[in-house]
């Protein structure tokens, strides 16, 4: 009889622990909101960063950079970075 009571107690404790964990998980859900505090970079910011990057390797911005859109600047900068990428 004592073994049955002990076994019932262990099973009851396991069920209660599982239920408690489920309730805790539901109540402890992360509801934090993150805010991007980085300022948005402008076209001029991208040009300046690209110019700094090129200056490190002794290169200059393309002559038509003033007529390039922001996306064209990012694409050209990415292609330039890709030339120096190491595989693996």
C-alpha positions as protocol buffer text, in pm:
chain_id: "A"
residue {
  index: 1
  type: UNK
  ca { x: 0 y: 0 z: 0 }
}
residue {
  index: 2
  type: UNK
  ca { x: 282 y: 241 z: 84 }
}
residue {
  index: 3
  type: UNK
  ca { x: 439 y: 194 z: -262 }
}
residue {
  index: 4
  type: UNK
  ca { x: 111 y: 284 z: -431 }
}
residue {
  index: 5
  type: UNK
  ca { x: 75 y: 601 z: -224 }
}
residue {
  index: 6
  type: UNK
  ca { x: 438 y: 694 z: -294 }
}
residue {
  index: 7
  type: UNK
  ca { x: 394 y: 632 z: -667 }
}
residue {
  index: 8
  type: UNK
  ca { x: 71 y: 834 z: -671 }
}
residue {
  index: 9
  type: UNK
  ca { x: 249 y: 1120 z: -492 }
}
residue {
  index: 10
  type: UNK
  ca { x: 535 y: 1118 z: -743 }
}
residue {
  index: 11
  type: UNK
  ca { x: 294 y: 1117 z: -1038 }
}
residue {
  index: 12
  type: UNK
  ca { x: 88 y: 1399 z: -884 }
}
residue {
  index: 13
  type: UNK
  ca { x: 404 y: 1604 z: -828 }
}
residue {
  index: 14
  type: UNK
  ca { x: 512 y: 1549 z: -1189 }
}
residue {
  index: 15
  type: UNK
  ca { x: 172 y: 1655 z: -1323 }
}
residue {
  index: 16
  type: UNK
  ca { x: 167 y: 1964 z: -1102 }
}
residue {
  index: 17
  type: UNK
  ca { x: 521 y: 2057 z: -1202 }
}
residue {
  index: 18
  type: UNK
  ca { x: 434 y: 2024 z: -1570 }
}
residue {
  index: 19
  type: UNK
  ca { x: 120 y: 2231 z: -1530 }
}
residue {
  index: 20
  type: UNK
  ca { x: 311 y: 2492 z: -1332 }
}
residue {
  index: 21
  type: UNK
  ca { x: 580 y: 2513 z: -1599 }
}
residue {
  index: 22
  type: UNK
  ca { x: 317 y: 2559 z: -1871 }
}
residue {
  index: 23
  type: UNK
  ca { x: 145 y: 2838 z: -1678 }
}
residue {
  index: 24
  type: UNK
  ca { x: 478 y: 3009 z: -1605 }
}
residue {
  index: 25
  type: UNK
  ca { x: 580 y: 2991 z: -1971 }
}
residue {
  index: 26
  type: UNK
  ca { x: 253 y: 3150 z: -2078 }
}
residue {
  index: 27
  type: UNK
  ca { x: 278 y: 3428 z: -1822 }
}
residue {
  index: 28
  type: UNK
  ca { x: 649 y: 3495 z: -1870 }
}
residue {
  index: 29
  type: UNK
  ca { x: 616 y: 3554 z: -2243 }
}
residue {
  index: 30
  type: UNK
  ca { x: 852 y: 3823 z: -2368 }
}
residue {
  index: 31
  type: UNK
  ca { x: 642 y: 4125 z: -2460 }
}
residue {
  index: 32
  type: UNK
  ca { x: 925 y: 4379 z: -2477 }
}
residue {
  index: 33
  type: UNK
  ca { x: 934 y: 4618 z: -2768 }
}
residue {
  index: 34
  type: UNK
  ca { x: 1269 y: 4703 z: -2921 }
}
residue {
  index: 35
  type: UNK
  ca { x: 1329 y: 5040 z: -3077 }
}
residue {
  index: 36
  type: UNK
  ca { x: 1590 y: 5103 z: -3342 }
}
residue {
  index: 37
  type: UNK
  ca { x: 1789 y: 5395 z: -3202 }
}
residue {
  index: 38
  type: UNK
  ca { x: 2038 y: 5408 z: -3487 }
}
residue {
  index: 39
  type: UNK
  ca { x: 1986 y: 5713 z: -3706 }
}
residue {
  index: 40
  type: UNK
  ca { x: 1891 y: 5642 z: -4065 }
}
residue {
  index: 41
  type: UNK
  ca { x: 2189 y: 5680 z: -4296 }
}
residue {
  index: 42
  type: UNK
  ca { x: 2150 y: 5921 z: -4584 }
}
residue {
  index: 43
  type: UNK
  ca { x: 2287 y: 5891 z: -4936 }
}
residue {
  index: 44
  type: UNK
  ca { x: 2568 y: 6128 z: -4836 }
}
residue {
  index: 45
  type: UNK
  ca { x: 2651 y: 5907 z: -4535 }
}
residue {
  index: 46
  type: UNK
  ca { x: 2684 y: 5603 z: -4762 }
}
residue {
  index: 47
  type: UNK
  ca { x: 2908 y: 5798 z: -5001 }
}
residue {
  index: 48
  type: UNK
  ca { x: 3132 y: 5909 z: -4713 }
}
residue {
  index: 49
  type: UNK
  ca { x: 3157 y: 5554 z: -4575 }
}
residue {
  index: 50
  type: UNK
  ca { x: 3233 y: 5414 z: -4919 }
}
residue {
  index: 51
  type: UNK
  ca { x: 3497 y: 5682 z: -4974 }
}
residue {
  index: 52
  type: UNK
  ca { x: 3664 y: 5592 z: -4641 }
}
residue {
  index: 53
  type: UNK
  ca { x: 3658 y: 5226 z: -4737 }
}
residue {
  index: 54
  type: UNK
  ca { x: 3812 y: 5293 z: -5077 }
}
residue {
  index: 55
  type: UNK
  ca { x: 4076 y: 5527 z: -4931 }
}
residue {
  index: 56
  type: UNK
  ca { x: 4212 y: 5242 z: -4718 }
}
residue {
  index: 57
  type: UNK
  ca { x: 4309 y: 5059 z: -5036 }
}
residue {
  index: 58
  type: UNK
  ca { x: 4424 y: 5371 z: -5223 }
}
residue {
  index: 59
  type: UNK
  ca { x: 4120 y: 5390 z: -5451 }
}
residue {
  index: 60
  type: UNK
  ca { x: 3877 y: 5671 z: -5522 }
}
residue {
  index: 61
  type: UNK
  ca { x: 3505 y: 5698 z: -5577 }
}
residue {
  index: 62
  type: UNK
  ca { x: 3381 y: 5657 z: -5934 }
}
residue {
  index: 63
  type: UNK
  ca { x: 3346 y: 5980 z: -6130 }
}
residue {
  index: 64
  type: UNK
  ca { x: 2969 y: 5934 z: -6171 }
}
residue {
  index: 65
  type: UNK
  ca { x: 2896 y: 5889 z: -5799 }
}
residue {
  index: 66
  type: UNK
  ca { x: 2699 y: 6216 z: -5789 }
}
residue {
  index: 67
  type: UNK
  ca { x: 2450 y: 6083 z: -6043 }
}
residue {
  index: 68
  type: UNK
  ca { x: 2412 y: 5742 z: -5872 }
}
residue {
  index: 69
  type: UNK
  ca { x: 2106 y: 5658 z: -5665 }
}
residue {
  index: 70
  type: UNK
  ca { x: 2143 y: 5527 z: -5311 }
}
residue {
  index: 71
  type: UNK
  ca { x: 2077 y: 5173 z: -5433 }
}
residue {
  index: 72
  type: UNK
  ca { x: 2335 y: 5206 z: -5710 }
}
residue {
  index: 73
  type: UNK
  ca { x: 2589 y: 5329 z: -5453 }
}
residue {
  index: 74
  type: UNK
  ca { x: 2519 y: 5032 z: -5226 }
}
residue {
  index: 75
  type: UNK
  ca { x: 2537 y: 4789 z: -5520 }
}
residue {
  index: 76
  type: UNK
  ca { x: 2868 y: 4929 z: -5645 }
}
residue {
  index: 77
  type: UNK
  ca { x: 3014 y: 4932 z: -5294 }
}
residue {
  index: 78
  type: UNK
  ca { x: 2903 y: 4572 z: -5245 }
}
residue {
  index: 79
  type: UNK
  ca { x: 3065 y: 4466 z: -5573 }
}
residue {
  index: 80
  type: UNK
  ca { x: 3388 y: 4635 z: -5464 }
}
residue {
  index: 81
  type: UNK
  ca { x: 3379 y: 4457 z: -5128 }
}
residue {
  index: 82
  type: UNK
  ca { x: 3308 y: 4129 z: -5307 }
}
residue {
  index: 83
  type: UNK
  ca { x: 3634 y: 4159 z: -5500 }
}
residue {
  index: 84
  type: UNK
  ca { x: 3825 y: 4124 z: -5174 }
}
residue {
  index: 85
  type: UNK
  ca { x: 3610 y: 3856 z: -5012 }
}
residue {
  index: 86
  type: UNK
  ca { x: 3781 y: 3541 z: -4898 }
}
residue {
  index: 87
  type: UNK
  ca { x: 3595 y: 3216 z: -4963 }
}
residue {
  index: 88
  type: UNK
  ca { x: 3504 y: 2996 z: -4669 }
}
